[in-house]
Amino acid sequence: MLVLRCYTKLLTLEKMLRSHFPESLKVYGAVMNINRGNPFQKEVVLDSWPDFKAVITRRQKEAETDNLDHYTNAYAVFYKDVRAYQRLLEECDVINWDQVFQIQGLQSELYDVSKAVANSKQLDVKLTSFKAIRLPPLSAPPDTSLLKSSPPRLTHLSVADADLLNRTWSRGGNEQCLRYIANLISCFPSVCVRDDEGNPVSWSMTDQFATMCHSYTLPEHHRKGYSRLVSLTLARKLQSRGFPLQGNVLDDNTASISLLKSIHAEFLPCRFHRLILTPVAFSGQVHPLAQ
């Protein structure tokens, strides 16, 4: 195991990961954030350098953690050789198996290998699989004509909005998610439409892997074009900073899939896999919406 801390080597890794798109997108996004100030206190673990076969991004060991916070305790994985990934998992100091955490990646063997190692350590593993998407480069700014009549205005989220986002996110509704969302808002680009009272009615934000996430419009504001506007505006923000325009969508989320098709999103051949791993000791303490 090698923890890659040299800034020059991290920049080299970032360039190397580009040649392995789309499977490397999650790790690539995390490494980009590390190389641009590291607001989420991440680090990179590899089996070897420079000829690596597996790479994992994780929370820095010195960062403050909550053992029930799988949102923040998140690992991204990319491997050229799945056996190298398994060997990294089996090393004693790569993963903190004593907390609830998640593993994310875009490779098909990720679940089986992770589950096999987790089972040997008596952790429960829950898998959610999504369609993975990328947006094409955007050449023109989105049409904001629907906001010409004030009060609706296009702006960004603030930490004060975190409670609303926590209540409306299908994965939220708990203290850990509230804190996580507030941290994302503080660290990464976001976009929202606000009503005449200054409350968000439609929004999207970016996670620790540079993925567009939690895109949501309040039901009473559907069919106004806000979702499209917010998504394209956030994509423009990310593109201007050099980030890949990536996202995920559940197979049964027909509204979001229709929106993505309308803005010419590419549905990738690989799928996005999110594993939530829970030690037996914590199995009764994880909020059901967080699983």
C-alpha positions as CSV (number, residue, x, y, z in Angstrom):
1,M,0.0,0.0,0.0
2,L,1.2,3.5,-0.9
3,V,-0.4,6.8,0.2
4,L,0.3,9.3,-2.6
5,R,0.9,12.7,-1.1
6,C,3.3,14.4,-3.6
7,Y,1.4,17.1,-5.5
8,T,3.3,16.5,-8.7
9,K,2.5,12.8,-8.6
10,L,-1.1,13.6,-7.8
11,L,-1.3,15.8,-10.9
12,T,0.3,13.0,-12.9
13,L,-2.3,10.5,-11.6
14,E,-5.1,12.9,-12.6
15,K,-3.8,12.9,-16.1
16,M,-3.4,9.1,-16.1
17,L,-6.9,8.5,-15.0
18,R,-8.3,10.4,-18.0
19,S,-7.2,7.6,-20.3
20,H,-9.5,5.2,-18.4
21,F,-12.8,7.1,-18.7
22,P,-15.6,6.3,-18.0
23,E,-14.7,3.7,-15.4
24,S,-12.2,6.0,-13.6
25,L,-14.6,9.0,-13.3
26,K,-15.4,8.7,-9.6
27,V,-11.7,8.5,-8.6
28,Y,-10.8,11.2,-11.1
29,G,-13.3,13.6,-9.6
30,A,-12.0,13.0,-6.1
31,V,-8.4,13.4,-7.2
32,M,-9.3,16.7,-9.0
33,N,-10.8,18.0,-5.7
34,I,-7.6,16.9,-3.8
35,N,-5.5,18.8,-6.3
36,R,-7.7,21.9,-6.0
37,G,-7.4,22.6,-2.3
38,N,-8.7,19.3,-1.0
39,P,-11.8,20.8,0.8
40,F,-13.1,17.3,1.7
41,Q,-9.9,16.1,3.3
42,K,-9.3,13.2,1.0
43,E,-6.2,11.1,0.2
44,V,-5.2,8.6,-2.4
45,V,-4.1,5.0,-1.8
46,L,-2.5,2.8,-4.5
47,D,-1.0,-0.6,-4.7
48,S,2.1,0.8,-6.4
49,W,3.5,3.8,-8.3
50,P,3.6,4.8,-11.1
51,D,2.5,1.5,-12.6
52,F,-0.6,1.1,-10.3
53,K,-3.2,-1.5,-10.8
54,A,-5.7,-0.3,-8.2
55,V,-6.4,3.1,-6.6
56,I,-8.8,4.1,-3.8
57,T,-9.6,7.6,-2.5
58,R,-10.6,7.8,1.1
59,R,-11.0,10.3,4.0
60,Q,-7.7,11.4,5.5
61,K,-6.9,9.4,8.7
62,E,-6.5,12.7,10.7
63,A,-9.9,14.1,9.6
64,E,-12.7,14.1,12.2
65,T,-15.2,11.3,11.5
66,D,-18.6,10.1,12.7
67,N,-18.7,6.3,12.6
68,L,-22.3,6.4,11.5
69,D,-21.8,8.9,8.7
70,H,-21.5,6.8,5.6
71,Y,-22.1,9.9,3.4
72,T,-18.7,11.4,4.4
73,N,-16.9,8.0,5.1
74,A,-16.9,7.3,1.3
75,Y,-14.3,5.5,-0.8
76,A,-14.0,5.7,-4.6
77,V,-12.4,2.8,-6.5
78,F,-10.8,2.3,-9.8
79,Y,-8.7,-0.8,-10.8
80,K,-7.0,-2.2,-13.8
81,D,-6.7,-5.6,-12.2
82,V,-9.5,-6.6,-9.8
83,R,-7.2,-8.9,-7.9
84,A,-5.0,-5.8,-7.0
85,Y,-8.2,-4.1,-5.7
86,Q,-9.0,-7.2,-3.6
87,R,-5.5,-7.2,-2.1
88,L,-5.8,-3.6,-1.2
89,L,-9.1,-4.3,0.6
90,E,-7.5,-7.1,2.5
91,E,-4.6,-4.9,3.8
92,C,-5.2,-4.0,7.4
93,D,-4.8,-0.2,7.1
94,V,-6.6,0.7,3.8
95,I,-10.3,0.6,4.9
96,N,-11.7,1.5,8.3
97,W,-14.0,-1.6,8.8
98,D,-15.1,-0.4,12.2
99,Q,-17.5,2.3,10.9
100,V,-20.4,2.5,8.5
101,F,-19.1,3.6,5.1
102,Q,-19.7,3.4,1.4
103,I,-17.7,2.4,-1.7
104,Q,-18.4,3.9,-5.1
105,G,-17.2,2.8,-8.5
106,L,-18.1,2.2,-12.1
107,Q,-16.8,-1.4,-12.6
108,S,-18.8,-4.6,-12.7
109,E,-16.7,-6.7,-10.3
110,L,-16.8,-4.1,-7.6
111,Y,-19.8,-5.5,-5.7
112,D,-18.7,-9.2,-5.6
113,V,-15.2,-8.5,-4.5
114,S,-16.1,-5.9,-1.9
115,K,-18.9,-8.1,-0.5
116,A,-16.6,-11.2,-0.3
117,V,-14.1,-9.2,1.8
118,A,-16.8,-7.5,3.9
119,N,-18.4,-10.9,4.6
120,S,-15.2,-12.2,6.0
121,K,-15.2,-9.2,8.4
122,Q,-18.9,-9.6,9.3
123,L,-20.2,-6.4,7.6
124,D,-23.6,-6.1,5.9
125,V,-23.4,-4.8,2.3
126,K,-26.3,-3.1,0.5
127,L,-25.9,-2.3,-3.2
128,T,-27.7,0.3,-5.2
129,S,-27.0,0.5,-8.9
130,F,-27.6,3.4,-11.2
131,K,-27.4,4.4,-14.8
132,A,-24.2,6.5,-15.2
133,I,-24.3,9.5,-17.4
134,R,-22.0,12.2,-18.9
135,L,-23.1,15.5,-20.4
136,P,-21.6,16.7,-23.6
137,P,-19.5,20.0,-23.6
138,L,-21.8,23.0,-23.3
139,S,-21.1,25.7,-25.9
140,A,-23.8,28.2,-25.0
141,P,-25.2,29.4,-21.6
142,P,-28.7,28.0,-20.7
143,D,-31.8,30.0,-21.6
144,T,-32.8,32.1,-18.5
145,S,-35.7,33.8,-20.2
146,L,-38.2,32.0,-17.9
147,L,-36.7,34.0,-15.0
148,K,-37.0,37.4,-16.6
149,S,-40.0,38.3,-14.5
150,S,-38.8,38.8,-11.0
151,P,-39.0,37.3,-8.3
152,P,-37.6,33.9,-9.4
153,R,-33.8,34.2,-9.5
154,L,-30.9,32.0,-10.2
155,T,-28.3,31.7,-7.5
156,H,-26.4,29.2,-5.4
157,L,-27.3,27.2,-2.3
158,S,-26.3,28.3,1.2
159,V,-25.7,26.3,4.4
160,A,-29.0,27.6,5.7
161,D,-30.7,25.6,2.9
162,A,-29.3,22.3,4.2
163,D,-32.3,21.4,6.3
164,L,-34.7,21.6,3.3
165,L,-32.3,19.5,1.1
166,N,-32.0,16.9,3.9
167,R,-35.8,16.6,4.1
168,T,-36.3,16.3,0.4
169,W,-33.5,13.9,-0.5
170,S,-34.5,10.3,-0.8
171,R,-31.3,9.3,1.1
172,G,-31.7,12.0,3.7
173,G,-33.7,12.6,6.8
174,N,-31.0,12.2,9.4
175,E,-28.3,14.1,11.3
176,Q,-25.4,12.7,9.3
177,C,-27.0,13.6,6.0
178,L,-27.8,17.2,7.2
179,R,-24.1,17.7,8.2
180,Y,-22.9,16.2,4.9
181,I,-25.1,18.4,2.8
182,A,-24.0,21.5,4.6
183,N,-20.4,20.5,4.0
184,L,-21.0,19.9,0.3
185,I,-22.7,23.3,0.0
186,S,-19.7,24.9,1.7
187,C,-17.1,23.1,-0.5
188,F,-18.4,22.6,-4.0
189,P,-20.5,24.4,-6.7
190,S,-24.3,24.4,-6.5
191,V,-27.2,26.2,-8.3
192,C,-30.7,26.9,-7.2
193,V,-33.8,28.9,-8.2
194,R,-35.3,31.0,-5.3
195,D,-38.8,32.3,-4.9
196,D,-39.9,35.7,-3.8
197,E,-39.3,34.8,-0.2
198,G,-35.7,33.7,-1.0
199,N,-36.5,30.0,-0.5
200,P,-35.0,27.4,-2.9
201,V,-37.6,25.8,-5.2
202,S,-35.2,23.9,-7.5
203,W,-31.6,23.0,-7.1
204,S,-28.6,20.8,-7.8
205,M,-25.3,20.4,-6.1
206,T,-21.9,18.7,-6.5
207,D,-20.5,15.9,-4.3
208,Q,-17.0,14.9,-3.1
209,F,-16.4,13.0,-6.4
210,A,-17.4,16.0,-8.6
211,T,-20.7,14.3,-9.4
212,M,-23.8,16.4,-10.0
213,C,-26.3,15.1,-7.3
214,H,-29.5,15.8,-5.4
215,S,-31.2,17.6,-8.3
216,Y,-34.7,18.3,-7.1
217,T,-37.6,20.6,-7.8
218,L,-40.4,21.1,-5.3
219,P,-43.6,19.5,-6.7
220,E,-45.5,22.8,-6.8
221,H,-42.9,24.1,-9.2
222,H,-42.8,21.3,-11.7
223,R,-43.2,22.0,-15.4
224,K,-41.6,25.4,-15.2
225,G,-38.3,24.5,-16.8
226,Y,-36.4,25.0,-13.5
227,S,-34.8,21.5,-13.5
228,R,-33.4,21.9,-16.9
229,L,-32.1,25.4,-16.1
230,V,-30.5,24.4,-12.8
231,S,-28.8,21.3,-14.3
232,L,-27.3,23.1,-17.3
233,T,-26.2,26.1,-15.1
234,L,-24.4,23.7,-12.7
235,A,-22.9,21.9,-15.6
236,R,-21.5,25.1,-17.0
237,K,-20.0,25.9,-13.6
238,L,-18.2,22.6,-13.5
239,Q,-17.1,22.8,-17.1
240,S,-15.6,26.2,-16.5
241,R,-13.4,24.6,-13.8
242,G,-12.4,21.7,-15.9
243,F,-14.5,19.1,-14.1
244,P,-16.2,16.2,-16.0
245,L,-19.9,16.6,-16.3
246,Q,-21.0,13.3,-14.7
247,G,-24.1,12.1,-12.9
248,N,-26.2,9.1,-11.9
249,V,-29.9,8.3,-12.2
250,L,-32.0,5.4,-10.9
251,D,-33.5,3.2,-13.6
252,D,-37.1,4.0,-12.5
253,N,-36.6,7.8,-12.3
254,T,-38.4,8.4,-15.6
255,A,-38.7,12.2,-15.1
256,S,-35.0,12.6,-14.7
257,I,-34.2,10.2,-17.5
258,S,-36.4,12.2,-19.9
259,L,-34.7,15.5,-18.8
260,L,-31.3,14.0,-19.4
261,K,-32.3,12.8,-22.8
262,S,-33.6,16.2,-23.7
263,I,-30.2,17.8,-22.9
264,H,-28.4,15.1,-24.9
265,A,-26.8,13.3,-21.9
266,E,-24.7,10.2,-22.8
267,F,-25.8,7.1,-21.0
268,L,-22.6,5.2,-20.3
269,P,-22.0,1.5,-21.0
270,C,-20.9,1.0,-17.4
271,R,-23.1,1.4,-14.3
272,F,-22.6,3.3,-11.1
273,H,-22.5,1.1,-8.1
274,R,-22.9,2.4,-4.5
275,L,-22.2,0.0,-1.7
276,I,-23.1,0.8,1.9
277,L,-21.3,-1.4,4.4
278,T,-22.4,-1.7,8.0
279,P,-20.6,-3.5,10.8
280,V,-22.8,-5.7,12.9
281,A,-22.2,-3.5,15.9
282,F,-24.0,-0.6,14.1
283,S,-26.7,-2.5,12.3
284,G,-29.5,-1.1,14.5
285,Q,-28.2,2.5,14.6
286,V,-28.2,3.5,10.9
287,H,-31.2,5.6,9.9
288,P,-33.4,3.5,7.4
289,L,-33.4,6.3,4.8
290,A,-29.6,6.3,4.8
291,Q,-29.3,2.7,3.7
